[in-house]
Amino acid sequence: MTPAATLPGYVPLTRFRAAMLLARAQMTEIHAADLTPTVEWQIGREQGSWKRLESAVTACGTGLWCLNTNPSQPAFFEWQAFSGQKSGRATEVLDALMGSEGPSARLGAFVFSRAAIVGREAGFAAHELQSVYKQLIAAAVARTPTKVLITLPVESYRYDFDRKGLVVAAGGRNASRDNQPGDLLDPITRALYDDEVKVDAGSRAVYFLGLAGFTREDEDDTPAYTWRSLPKWPLPSPTLLATDRQLHLDVLSVSAQRAEALVKSHSTLTVRIYVTMEQPSVVEPWINPRTRRQEVPAMGMLTAHVDRVDVGAPEEIVASVMPEKLISGPLGGAAPAAAGGAAPSGLGPNATTDQIRAKIKVAEEARTKADAELTKLRQDLALACQQIAASAGEKGTPAYSRSYAACLNAR
């Protein structure tokens, strides 16, 4: 369950919306010929849908189809028939294909005109309809909202009586198992895969979105869902999120009485991260220098401004954290002062500068060693997950991506 109050104007971040946000900066990279496998897949699914509807519908206008049981009310719509129009009907059909909430959600939407695909060989029809499909992508990119929310489950929580606040452990790997505050998503602190894959986000913190970062849609066999699934999509998958604030929750200001009520009711808490998307980018693929094979595909990186973070129960918002309360800048930056003013280094307030420098040197050496080991382990995990994903489907297919992401993000 999700918190009751949702900020108006924000929509859940789905894989489809993330792909459209990423495509906004890459429309010039989408060539019609590259879309042929995707278009062919879509045509095949729509041909199957029309075959099931064949005896149940009749044409009732340009791009409109009515059920025989209600011949005056259009039930199915062809987006191709409205392509390029700025009418209300064209917007409704586009919204239906994009899975938007509201009246359009009830429309049965097809990408292509029935006459353009029924009775055709999908491969031949796909070459003719590439430009139509690209027009649809451009229209969807322009209509995709930039204000989105990322919903994450809180794995556990407890009340800290010393600091008089609620401590939550959410979905990031840095969320410690003893319920200490942690990152909400899995962080990237250095270059990946033996420093071969460079992630340059400037002054921003970078995280893996993984499976947890997306709101999952209910699967169905409609043409609209097939289109949002983007089978055989030619652009990099949206994998990373760079934010101007670190997605790290400290102790939340919650009274002991309120925390006790949450514990007594066994309330399930959820974190909602509200962000405004900005200019995305792409992290180049990693070519293994030994094998000269591409071991890691290009990764799409979404960039966002953090607007607010809510922690909520099904019926209430327990705590809201405004962006100025979150650490700014890249991961590894300064953390908030420890409660009570204690020096986190353990040297005490009267330590000399030489003592502090010596401590820094020891800590840096330990961190370098730990980071190198962690990078190697992540590389080994990625390669192992690629082998597992290969058994689920070809690289680049939805089955491969789902299997790879599930393996990479399993805990």
C-alpha positions in Angstrom: 0.0 0.0 0.0 1.1 3.6 -0.6 0.8 6.7 1.5 -2.5 8.5 1.3 -1.5 12.0 0.3 0.3 12.3 -3.1 1.7 15.6 -4.3 -0.5 16.8 -7.2 1.1 16.8 -10.7 3.4 13.8 -10.1 3.1 10.4 -11.8 4.7 7.1 -10.9 8.0 6.4 -12.7 7.5 3.4 -14.9 10.0 1.9 -17.2 8.1 3.2 -20.2 8.1 6.8 -18.8 11.8 6.5 -18.0 12.5 5.4 -21.6 10.5 8.3 -23.0 12.4 10.8 -20.7 15.7 9.3 -21.9 14.5 9.4 -25.5 13.9 13.2 -25.2 17.6 13.8 -25.5 18.1 11.1 -28.1 15.4 11.6 -30.8 18.2 12.3 -33.3 19.7 8.9 -32.5 16.5 7.0 -33.3 16.6 6.0 -37.0 13.6 4.5 -38.7 15.5 1.4 -39.8 16.6 0.7 -36.2 12.9 0.5 -35.2 12.1 -2.3 -37.7 12.3 -5.2 -35.1 10.2 -3.2 -32.6 7.6 -2.3 -35.2 7.4 -5.8 -36.5 6.7 -7.1 -32.9 4.0 -4.5 -32.4 2.3 -5.4 -35.7 2.3 -9.1 -34.8 0.6 -8.3 -31.5 -2.0 -6.1 -33.1 -2.7 -8.6 -35.8 -3.5 -11.1 -33.1 -5.8 -8.7 -31.4 -7.7 -7.8 -34.6 -8.2 -11.5 -35.3 -9.8 -12.0 -31.9 -12.1 -9.0 -32.5 -12.8 -9.8 -36.1 -16.5 -10.8 -35.7 -17.2 -8.5 -32.8 -16.5 -5.1 -34.2 -17.5 -2.9 -37.1 -16.1 0.4 -38.4 -17.9 3.4 -37.2 -15.8 6.3 -38.4 -12.2 7.1 -39.5 -9.9 5.2 -37.1 -12.9 4.2 -35.0 -14.4 0.8 -34.3 -17.6 0.0 -32.4 -18.7 -3.3 -30.8 -21.6 -4.9 -32.7 -23.5 -4.8 -29.5 -23.2 -1.0 -29.2 -22.7 0.4 -32.8 -23.0 4.0 -31.8 -20.2 4.1 -29.2 -16.5 3.7 -30.4 -14.6 1.2 -28.4 -11.4 0.9 -30.3 -9.2 3.6 -31.8 -6.3 3.6 -34.4 -3.6 6.1 -33.4 -2.3 6.1 -37.0 -5.6 7.6 -38.2 -5.1 10.6 -35.9 -1.3 11.0 -36.3 -0.3 14.6 -36.7 -3.7 15.9 -35.5 -4.0 18.2 -32.5 -7.6 17.3 -31.7 -8.9 16.1 -28.4 -9.5 12.7 -29.8 -5.9 12.4 -30.9 -4.7 13.3 -27.4 -7.1 10.7 -25.8 -5.8 7.9 -28.0 -2.2 8.9 -27.3 -3.0 9.0 -23.5 -4.6 5.5 -23.8 -1.5 4.1 -25.4 0.7 5.8 -22.8 -1.3 4.2 -19.9 -2.3 7.6 -18.5 -4.9 7.7 -15.8 -8.3 9.2 -16.4 -11.1 8.7 -19.0 -8.6 7.7 -21.7 -7.6 4.6 -19.7 -10.9 3.0 -20.8 -10.2 3.3 -24.5 -9.0 0.4 -26.5 -6.1 1.8 -28.5 -4.1 0.4 -31.4 -0.9 2.0 -32.8 -1.6 1.1 -36.5 -4.6 1.3 -38.7 -6.2 -2.1 -39.2 -6.1 -1.8 -43.0 -2.3 -1.2 -42.9 -1.5 -4.5 -41.1 -4.3 -7.1 -41.3 -3.5 -9.7 -44.0 0.1 -8.5 -44.3 3.4 -10.1 -43.6 4.6 -8.3 -40.5 8.2 -7.9 -41.8 7.1 -6.2 -45.0 4.5 -4.0 -43.2 7.1 -3.0 -40.6 9.3 -1.3 -43.2 6.3 0.8 -44.4 5.3 1.8 -40.9 8.6 2.8 -39.4 7.9 6.5 -39.8 4.5 6.2 -38.2 6.0 4.5 -35.2 8.7 7.2 -34.9 6.0 9.9 -35.0 4.3 8.1 -32.1 7.5 8.1 -30.1 8.0 11.8 -30.7 4.4 12.5 -29.6 4.8 10.4 -26.5 8.2 12.0 -25.6 6.6 15.4 -25.8 3.7 14.4 -23.6 5.6 12.5 -20.9 5.5 14.4 -17.6 8.8 15.4 -16.0 7.5 15.4 -12.5 7.6 11.8 -11.3 7.6 9.9 -8.1 9.6 6.8 -7.1 7.9 4.5 -4.6 10.0 2.2 -2.4 9.0 -0.1 0.4 10.4 0.4 3.9 11.9 -2.9 4.9 11.9 -2.2 8.6 11.8 0.7 11.1 12.3 1.4 14.8 12.2 4.3 17.2 15.5 5.8 18.4 14.9 7.0 22.0 18.2 8.8 22.2 17.7 10.9 19.1 13.9 11.0 19.5 13.1 10.0 16.0 12.1 7.2 13.6 14.9 5.2 11.9 13.9 3.5 8.6 15.7 1.0 6.4 14.5 1.2 2.8 15.5 -0.6 -0.4 19.1 0.5 -1.0 21.9 -2.0 -0.3 23.4 0.5 2.0 20.4 0.3 4.3 22.0 -1.6 7.2 20.5 -4.7 8.5 20.3 -3.3 12.1 17.8 -0.6 10.9 20.3 2.3 10.7 19.6 5.0 8.2 20.7 4.2 4.7 20.5 5.1 1.0 17.1 4.6 -0.5 18.6 3.3 -3.8 21.8 1.5 -4.5 24.6 4.1 -4.7 27.5 4.3 -7.2 30.5 5.9 -5.5 33.3 5.1 -8.0 33.7 4.0 -11.6 32.3 0.5 -12.4 34.0 -2.7 -13.5 37.6 -2.1 -12.6 37.2 1.6 -13.4 36.4 0.9 -17.0 32.9 2.3 -17.0 33.0 6.0 -16.1 29.9 7.6 -14.5 30.3 11.3 -14.7 27.4 13.2 -13.1 29.3 16.2 -12.0 28.2 17.4 -8.6 25.3 14.9 -8.4 24.8 11.6 -6.5 24.3 8.6 -8.8 22.2 5.5 -8.0 21.2 2.3 -9.7 17.4 2.4 -10.4 17.2 -1.4 -10.6 13.8 -3.0 -10.3 13.0 -1.1 -7.1 13.1 2.3 -8.8 10.2 1.6 -11.2 6.5 1.2 -10.6 5.5 -2.0 -12.2 2.5 -2.1 -14.6 0.0 -5.0 -14.6 0.7 -7.1 -17.6 -2.0 -7.7 -20.2 -2.2 -8.7 -23.9 -3.4 -5.3 -25.3 -1.6 -3.5 -28.1 -1.2 -0.5 -25.7 0.7 -2.6 -23.1 2.8 -4.2 -25.8 3.8 -0.7 -27.1 4.7 0.5 -23.6 6.8 -2.6 -23.1 9.0 -1.4 -26.0 10.2 -4.8 -27.2 13.5 -4.8 -29.0 13.9 -1.1 -28.1 17.1 0.3 -29.9 18.1 2.9 -27.2 20.0 2.2 -24.0 17.9 1.2 -21.0 17.3 3.8 -18.3 19.6 2.3 -15.6 21.0 5.1 -13.5 19.5 8.1 -11.6 21.7 11.2 -10.8 20.2 13.5 -8.2 21.2 16.9 -6.8 20.5 15.6 -3.3 21.7 12.4 -1.8 18.8 9.9 -1.3 19.7 9.2 2.2 17.4 9.5 5.2 18.6 10.4 8.6 16.5 10.1 11.8 13.0 11.3 11.1 11.3 13.7 13.4 8.5 11.6 14.8 7.2 11.5 18.4 7.4 8.4 20.5 3.6 8.3 20.8 3.2 8.3 17.0 5.9 5.7 16.5 4.3 3.5 19.1 1.0 3.7 17.3 2.7 2.6 14.1 4.4 -0.3 15.8 1.2 -1.5 17.5 -0.8 -1.4 14.3 2.0 -3.2 12.3 1.8 -0.4 9.7 3.6 -0.9 6.4 5.6 2.2 5.6 6.5 3.4 2.1 9.0 6.0 0.9 8.0 8.3 -1.9 10.6 10.3 -3.6 9.3 13.3 -5.6 11.6 14.5 -8.4 11.6 16.8 -11.4 13.5 15.3 -14.3 16.1 17.3 -16.1 18.5 16.6 -19.1 19.4 12.9 -19.3 22.6 11.4 -20.7 24.1 8.0 -21.7 27.0 6.2 -20.1 29.0 4.6 -22.9 29.3 0.7 -23.0 32.3 -1.1 -21.6 34.4 -3.1 -24.1 36.5 -5.7 -22.3 40.1 -4.9 -23.3 41.1 -8.5 -23.1 38.3 -10.1 -25.2 37.3 -6.9 -27.1 33.7 -7.8 -26.5 31.1 -5.5 -25.1 30.5 -6.8 -21.6 28.4 -4.0 -20.3 25.8 -2.3 -22.6 25.3 1.5 -22.7 23.3 2.7 -19.8 20.8 5.6 -19.8 21.2 8.0 -16.9 18.2 10.2 -15.8 19.0 13.4 -14.0 16.7 14.9 -11.5 16.1 17.6 -8.9 14.7 16.2 -5.6 11.6 18.0 -4.6 10.5 16.1 -1.5 10.7 12.8 0.2 7.8 11.4 2.2 7.6 8.4 4.5 4.0 7.3 4.9 1.7 4.7 6.2 -1.4 3.6 4.2 -3.6 6.3 5.8 -1.1 9.1 6.6 2.2 10.8 5.9 4.5 10.0 8.8 7.3 12.4 7.9 8.2 14.7 5.0 11.8 15.6 4.3 12.4 18.8 2.2 15.5 18.9 -0.2 17.4 21.3 2.0 17.4 18.7 4.8 19.2 16.2 2.5 22.9 16.2 1.8 23.8 18.0 -1.5 26.5 16.9 -3.9 28.0 13.6 -4.9 28.2 10.5 -2.7 31.0 10.5 -0.3 30.5 14.2 0.6 30.2 15.6 4.1 27.6 13.9 6.3 25.5 15.7 8.9 27.1 16.2 12.3 26.7 13.3 14.7 24.1 13.7 17.5 25.6 15.5 20.6 28.5 17.0 18.6 30.8 14.0 19.0 33.7 13.8 16.5 33.0 10.9 14.2 36.8 10.2 13.8 37.1 9.2 17.5 40.1 11.6 17.9 38.2 14.0 20.2 37.9 17.7 20.0 41.6 18.4 21.0 43.2 16.4 18.2 46.2 18.1 16.5 46.2 18.6 12.7 48.9 16.0 12.3 46.8 13.4 14.1 43.8 14.2 12.0 45.9 14.0 8.7 47.4 10.7 9.8 43.9 9.4 10.5 42.7 10.6 7.1 45.6 8.8 5.4 44.7 5.5 7.1 41.0 5.9 6.3 41.8 6.8 2.6 44.0 3.7 2.2 41.4 1.5 3.8 38.7 3.0 1.5 40.7 2.6 -1.6 41.3 -1.1 -0.8 37.6 -1.7 0.1 36.5 0.2 -3.1 38.8 -1.9 -5.3 37.4 -5.1 -3.8 33.8 -3.9 -4.1 34.4 -2.9 -7.7 35.8 -6.4 -8.5 32.9 -8.1 -6.8 30.4 -6.0 -8.7 32.1 -6.9 -11.9 32.0 -10.6 -11.1 28.3 -10.3 -10.2 27.5 -8.5 -13.4 29.2 -11.1 -15.5 27.5 -13.9 -13.6 24.1 -12.2 -14.0 24.7 -11.8 -17.8 25.2 -15.5 -18.1 22.0 -16.2 -16.1 20.1 -13.6 -18.2 21.3 -15.2 -21.5 19.3 -18.3 -20.6 16.2 -16.2 -20.5 16.5 -14.5 -23.9 18.8 -12.6 -26.3 20.6 -9.6 -25.0 18.4 -6.5 -25.5 15.1 -8.3 -25.2 12.7 -7.6 -22.3 13.2 -11.1 -20.9 17.0 -10.7 -20.8 16.7 -7.3 -19.2 14.2 -8.5 -16.5 16.4 -11.5 -15.7 19.6 -9.4 -15.6 18.0 -6.7 -13.4 16.5 -9.3 -11.0 19.8 -11.1 -10.6 21.8 -7.9 -10.1 19.4 -6.4 -7.5 18.6 -9.6 -5.6 19.5 -9.3 -1.9 
